[in-house]
Amino acid sequence: MQTKIPCVIMRGGTSRGPFFHLSDLPGDVATRDAVLLAVMGSPHEIQVDGIGGSHSVTSKVAIISKSSRADADVDYLFAQVEINEKRVDTKPNCGNMLVAVGPFAIDSGLVPAKNGETPVRIFNVNTQSLVEAIVKTPQGQVTYEGSAAIDSVPGTAAPVGINFKSAIGAVTQKLLPTGKARDVIDGIEVSCVDIAMPLVMMRAADFGKSGYETPTELDADRALLQRMESIRRKAGVLMGMGDVSKNVVPKMALLAKPRGGGIITSRYFVPQTCHKSHPVTGTVCIAAACAIPGTLAAQIAPLAHAPQGIVEIEHPSGKIAIDLDADFSNGQLALRRAALIRTARRIFEGFVNVPRAVWAGP
């Protein structure tokens, strides 16, 4: 009385979720979304009837297929499955889940492995952008063991290099979607930037915060969250995204000066809760925004010039580093490199069952 669907659960960066082949899921979007809701156990606050982890970073899905594009090896469709709502959002991207796409594609035979390391060209369907992953493949096989460590993930693993090749205007097709480096919404100065992820940046101090609070402390401040959400919705309209009340993009970040040797401190919202660490796409956006004259990030970052090379962003669980080569001065739109080192792990492989009343299969 249930339909079995081939499934691999993977951790990518600081996120985790099931990976599916596109061909193993329903062809029509409505049925596919119903299947993903059943898989994760939504809507339910602890997703007790599915494999979701009751948190935004563990209620994510990756759908992979062989790409028909000449410049890509595989297509990657990301789906954020809402926990307490009967809704699946495919508008945003997830850079952490993206980290696991390369290893999954090679393990699945979609990309032939090379001896040593294997580049995987990934086309992100959500944002219509290209990303390159460099996966360690000694003796022509993916290895998940290694000495690379990232904050918020225990232990070490093999490094996976991620380079965002076409991140500018990922969703809105504009670097500055409102046409300005800074806007004022509800009396709060904001910077709306779209690089890898549309993001509404604000100063923590403007809300009476230090910017060093824990996610638990920020999540407990319901008045803060409501005020920020009001700003986010109005920013969505200014960014040309329309009514974003039912969407998880744009995301939000409260920024402050660094205190641990980084370039800036960030508390990132996804958007209803504060991220326990920091997402990859948000890292690309904030680091690059530090190089955009006039943005709040550029004002806060303690540099008199655009950041280049290794840039570190401080977050609740430590730091995340990015190798940045960008030039947004004098009207330039050059993001030559935005590369991160993350890790991934294959956790489970087998089948996930959904009721046949949801989907009877192919």
C-alpha positions as CSV (number, residue, x, y, z in Angstrom):
1,M,0.0,0.0,0.0
2,Q,3.0,2.3,-0.3
3,T,5.2,3.4,-3.2
4,K,9.0,2.9,-2.8
5,I,11.2,5.6,-4.2
6,P,15.0,5.2,-4.6
7,C,16.7,7.8,-2.2
8,V,20.1,8.8,-0.9
9,I,20.3,11.0,2.2
10,M,23.4,13.3,2.1
11,R,24.9,16.0,4.2
12,G,26.1,18.9,2.2
13,G,27.9,21.5,4.2
14,T,25.7,22.3,7.2
15,S,22.5,21.0,5.6
16,R,21.0,17.5,5.1
17,G,18.3,16.0,3.0
18,P,17.2,13.3,0.5
19,F,18.7,13.3,-3.0
20,F,16.5,11.9,-5.8
21,H,17.0,11.3,-9.5
22,L,14.5,13.4,-11.5
23,S,13.3,10.3,-13.3
24,D,12.3,8.6,-10.0
25,L,9.8,11.4,-9.1
26,P,6.4,12.3,-10.6
27,G,6.5,14.4,-13.8
28,D,3.9,16.9,-12.8
29,V,4.8,19.5,-10.2
30,A,1.7,19.2,-8.1
31,T,2.1,15.4,-7.6
32,R,5.9,15.8,-7.1
33,D,5.3,18.4,-4.4
34,A,2.8,16.1,-2.6
35,V,5.3,13.3,-2.7
36,L,8.1,15.5,-1.2
37,L,5.7,16.7,1.5
38,A,5.0,13.1,2.4
39,V,8.6,12.1,2.2
40,M,9.6,14.8,4.7
41,G,6.5,14.5,6.9
42,S,5.1,18.0,6.4
43,P,3.1,19.8,7.5
44,H,4.0,18.8,11.1
45,E,6.2,20.7,13.6
46,I,8.5,17.7,14.2
47,Q,7.8,15.9,10.8
48,V,7.2,12.7,12.8
49,D,5.7,10.9,9.8
50,G,8.6,11.5,7.4
51,I,12.4,11.9,7.3
52,G,12.6,15.6,7.8
53,G,14.6,16.9,10.7
54,S,12.2,19.6,12.0
55,H,14.5,22.4,11.0
56,S,14.9,24.4,7.9
57,V,18.4,23.1,7.2
58,T,17.2,19.5,7.5
59,S,14.0,19.9,5.5
60,K,15.6,20.2,2.1
61,V,15.5,18.1,-1.1
62,A,17.9,17.8,-4.1
63,I,16.6,16.6,-7.4
64,I,19.3,15.6,-9.9
65,S,19.3,14.8,-13.6
66,K,21.7,14.5,-16.5
67,S,22.0,17.9,-18.1
68,S,21.2,18.6,-21.8
69,R,23.3,21.8,-21.7
70,A,26.7,21.8,-23.4
71,D,28.2,23.7,-20.5
72,A,26.9,21.5,-17.7
73,D,27.1,17.9,-16.6
74,V,24.1,17.7,-14.3
75,D,21.0,19.8,-13.5
76,Y,20.3,20.4,-9.8
77,L,16.8,21.5,-8.7
78,F,16.6,22.4,-5.0
79,A,13.3,22.2,-3.0
80,Q,12.7,23.7,0.4
81,V,10.0,21.7,2.1
82,E,8.1,23.9,4.6
83,I,7.8,22.2,8.0
84,N,4.5,23.6,9.2
85,E,2.9,24.4,5.9
86,K,1.7,22.3,3.0
87,R,4.2,24.0,0.6
88,V,7.3,23.2,-1.4
89,D,9.4,26.2,-2.5
90,T,11.7,25.8,-5.5
91,K,12.5,29.5,-5.9
92,P,15.6,29.7,-3.7
93,N,18.9,27.9,-4.1
94,C,20.8,26.1,-1.3
95,G,24.6,26.3,-1.6
96,N,25.1,23.7,1.2
97,M,23.0,21.0,-0.5
98,L,24.8,22.0,-3.7
99,V,28.1,20.8,-2.1
100,A,26.8,17.2,-2.1
101,V,25.6,17.3,-5.8
102,G,29.0,16.5,-7.2
103,P,29.7,13.5,-5.1
104,F,26.1,12.2,-5.7
105,A,26.4,12.7,-9.4
106,I,29.7,10.7,-9.6
107,D,28.5,7.9,-7.3
108,S,25.3,7.7,-9.5
109,G,27.3,7.3,-12.7
110,L,26.0,10.6,-14.1
111,V,29.6,11.9,-14.3
112,P,32.6,9.7,-14.9
113,A,35.2,9.9,-12.2
114,K,38.8,10.8,-12.9
115,N,41.9,9.7,-11.0
116,G,42.7,12.3,-8.3
117,E,39.9,14.8,-8.5
118,T,36.9,15.3,-10.7
119,P,35.3,18.6,-11.8
120,V,31.5,18.5,-12.0
121,R,29.7,21.3,-13.9
122,I,26.3,21.9,-12.2
123,F,23.5,23.9,-13.6
124,N,21.2,25.2,-10.9
125,V,17.7,25.1,-12.3
126,N,16.3,27.4,-9.5
127,T,18.6,30.3,-10.4
128,Q,19.6,29.4,-13.9
129,S,23.2,29.7,-12.9
130,L,26.4,27.6,-13.3
131,V,28.6,26.3,-10.5
132,E,31.7,24.1,-10.6
133,A,32.4,21.5,-7.9
134,I,35.8,19.8,-7.5
135,V,35.4,16.4,-5.9
136,K,38.2,14.2,-4.5
137,T,38.3,10.9,-6.5
138,P,41.4,9.0,-5.7
139,Q,41.6,5.8,-7.8
140,G,38.6,7.0,-9.7
141,Q,36.1,6.8,-6.7
142,V,34.6,9.4,-4.5
143,T,36.2,9.6,-1.1
144,Y,34.3,11.1,1.8
145,E,37.2,10.8,4.3
146,G,39.7,13.6,4.7
147,S,41.1,16.3,6.9
148,A,38.9,19.2,6.0
149,A,36.8,20.7,8.8
150,I,34.0,23.2,8.7
151,D,32.3,25.0,11.6
152,S,29.0,23.5,12.8
153,V,29.8,20.0,11.5
154,P,31.6,17.5,13.7
155,G,34.8,15.7,12.6
156,T,36.6,16.0,9.3
157,A,35.9,14.9,5.7
158,A,37.2,15.2,2.2
159,P,37.1,18.8,0.9
160,V,34.7,19.7,-1.9
161,G,35.5,22.9,-3.8
162,I,32.6,25.1,-4.9
163,N,33.0,28.0,-7.4
164,F,30.1,30.1,-8.3
165,K,30.5,31.1,-11.9
166,S,27.4,33.1,-12.6
167,A,26.0,34.4,-9.3
168,I,25.2,38.0,-10.1
169,G,21.4,38.6,-10.2
170,A,20.7,34.9,-9.5
171,V,17.0,35.5,-9.0
172,T,16.2,39.2,-10.0
173,Q,18.8,39.4,-12.8
174,K,20.1,42.6,-11.1
175,L,23.1,43.1,-8.7
176,L,21.1,45.8,-6.8
177,P,17.5,44.9,-7.4
178,T,16.1,48.2,-6.1
179,G,18.6,50.2,-8.2
180,K,20.3,51.6,-5.0
181,A,23.1,50.5,-2.7
182,R,20.9,51.5,0.3
183,D,17.2,52.0,0.9
184,V,15.1,53.0,3.9
185,I,12.1,50.7,4.8
186,D,10.1,51.3,8.0
187,G,12.8,53.7,9.2
188,I,15.5,51.1,8.9
189,E,18.4,51.4,6.4
190,V,18.8,48.3,4.2
191,S,20.9,47.0,1.4
192,C,19.2,44.7,-1.1
193,V,21.7,42.6,-3.0
194,D,21.3,39.6,-5.4
195,I,24.5,37.6,-5.7
196,A,23.9,33.8,-5.5
197,M,20.9,34.6,-3.2
198,P,18.7,37.7,-2.9
199,L,19.4,39.2,0.5
200,V,18.1,42.1,2.6
201,M,21.0,43.3,4.8
202,M,20.4,45.4,7.9
203,R,22.6,46.7,10.8
204,A,22.0,44.7,14.0
205,A,22.5,47.9,16.0
206,D,19.4,49.5,14.3
207,F,17.3,46.9,16.0
208,G,19.0,47.4,19.4
209,K,21.1,44.2,18.9
210,S,24.8,43.7,19.2
211,G,24.9,41.3,16.3
212,Y,26.6,38.7,18.5
213,E,23.4,37.1,19.9
214,T,22.9,33.4,19.6
215,P,20.2,32.1,17.2
216,T,18.1,31.0,20.2
217,E,18.2,34.5,21.7
218,L,17.2,36.1,18.3
219,D,14.5,33.5,17.7
220,A,13.0,34.2,21.1
221,D,12.5,37.9,20.2
222,R,9.2,37.6,18.4
223,A,8.9,41.4,18.1
224,L,12.2,41.5,16.3
225,L,11.2,38.7,13.9
226,Q,7.9,40.4,13.1
227,R,9.5,43.7,12.4
228,M,12.1,42.1,10.2
229,E,9.5,40.2,8.3
230,S,7.5,43.3,7.6
231,I,10.7,44.9,6.2
232,R,11.4,41.8,4.1
233,R,8.0,41.8,2.5
234,K,8.3,45.5,1.6
235,A,11.8,44.9,0.3
236,G,10.5,42.0,-1.9
237,V,8.2,44.5,-3.7
238,L,11.0,47.0,-4.1
239,M,13.2,44.2,-5.5
240,G,10.6,43.4,-8.2
241,M,9.8,40.1,-6.6
242,G,6.1,40.9,-5.8
243,D,4.4,39.4,-2.7
244,V,7.1,37.3,-0.9
245,S,4.9,36.5,2.1
246,K,4.7,32.9,1.1
247,N,8.3,32.7,-0.2
248,V,11.5,32.0,1.6
249,V,13.4,34.6,-0.6
250,P,14.7,37.1,-0.2
251,K,16.5,36.1,2.9
252,M,17.7,38.5,5.6
253,A,20.9,39.2,7.5
254,L,21.8,41.3,10.5
255,L,25.3,42.6,10.2
256,A,27.8,43.9,12.7
257,K,31.5,44.6,12.9
258,P,33.7,41.5,13.4
259,R,35.3,40.7,16.7
260,G,37.2,37.5,15.9
261,G,39.4,38.4,13.0
262,G,36.9,38.1,10.2
263,I,35.7,40.9,7.9
264,I,32.1,41.1,9.1
265,T,29.7,39.4,11.5
266,S,26.4,38.0,10.2
267,R,23.3,36.6,11.7
268,Y,21.4,35.1,8.8
269,F,17.6,34.4,8.7
270,V,16.1,31.8,6.6
271,P,13.8,33.8,6.9
272,Q,11.6,32.9,9.9
273,T,14.5,31.7,12.1
274,C,18.1,32.5,12.5
275,H,20.6,30.1,10.9
276,K,22.7,28.2,13.4
277,S,25.8,28.8,11.3
278,H,25.8,30.4,7.8
279,P,24.6,29.3,4.3
280,V,27.0,29.1,1.3
281,T,24.9,31.3,-1.0
282,G,24.5,33.9,1.8
283,T,28.3,33.9,2.3
284,V,28.8,34.6,-1.4
285,C,26.3,37.5,-1.3
286,I,27.6,39.2,1.9
287,A,31.3,38.8,1.0
288,A,30.7,40.2,-2.4
289,A,28.5,43.0,-1.0
290,C,31.5,44.2,1.0
291,A,33.0,45.1,-2.4
292,I,30.0,47.0,-3.6
293,P,30.5,50.7,-2.8
294,G,27.8,52.2,-0.7
295,T,26.2,49.0,0.7
296,L,25.9,48.5,4.5
297,A,28.3,45.6,4.2
298,A,30.9,47.8,2.6
299,Q,30.4,50.4,5.4
300,I,30.7,47.8,8.1
301,A,33.6,45.8,6.8
302,P,36.9,47.2,8.3
303,L,38.7,47.6,5.0
304,A,39.3,50.8,3.0
305,H,39.3,48.7,-0.2
306,A,37.3,45.9,-1.8
307,P,38.0,42.6,-0.1
308,Q,40.0,40.1,-2.2
309,G,41.4,36.7,-1.6
310,I,40.3,34.8,1.5
311,V,37.4,36.6,3.2
312,E,36.0,35.3,6.5
313,I,32.5,35.9,7.7
314,E,31.9,35.4,11.4
315,H,28.6,33.5,12.3
316,P,27.1,31.9,15.5
317,S,29.1,28.7,15.2
318,G,32.5,30.2,14.0
319,K,33.6,31.4,10.6
320,I,33.0,30.6,7.0
321,A,35.7,31.5,4.5
322,I,35.4,32.3,0.8
323,D,38.1,33.0,-1.9
324,L,36.8,36.2,-3.5
325,D,37.9,38.0,-6.7
326,A,35.4,40.7,-7.5
327,D,35.3,44.2,-8.9
328,F,32.1,46.3,-8.5
329,S,33.7,49.7,-8.6
330,N,33.1,52.3,-11.2
331,G,30.1,50.4,-12.7
332,Q,32.0,47.1,-13.1
333,L,30.1,43.8,-12.7
334,A,33.0,41.4,-12.3
335,L,32.7,38.4,-10.1
336,R,35.7,36.4,-11.3
337,R,35.8,33.9,-8.4
338,A,33.7,33.1,-5.4
339,A,35.0,29.8,-4.2
340,L,34.5,27.9,-1.0
341,I,35.8,24.7,0.5
342,R,33.0,22.6,2.2
343,T,32.5,18.9,2.9
344,A,29.8,16.3,2.2
345,R,28.9,12.8,3.3
346,R,26.7,10.0,2.0
347,I,24.6,9.0,5.0
348,F,21.9,6.6,3.8
349,E,20.9,4.9,0.6
350,G,17.8,2.8,-0.1
351,F,14.1,3.6,-0.6
352,V,11.7,6.0,1.0
353,N,8.1,5.0,1.2
354,V,5.1,7.3,0.5
355,P,1.4,6.3,0.7
356,R,0.0,5.1,-2.6
357,A,-2.8,7.5,-2.1
358,V,-0.2,10.3,-2.6
359,W,1.4,8.7,-5.6
360,A,0.9,5.2,-7.1
361,G,4.3,5.3,-8.9
362,P,5.3,5.7,-12.6
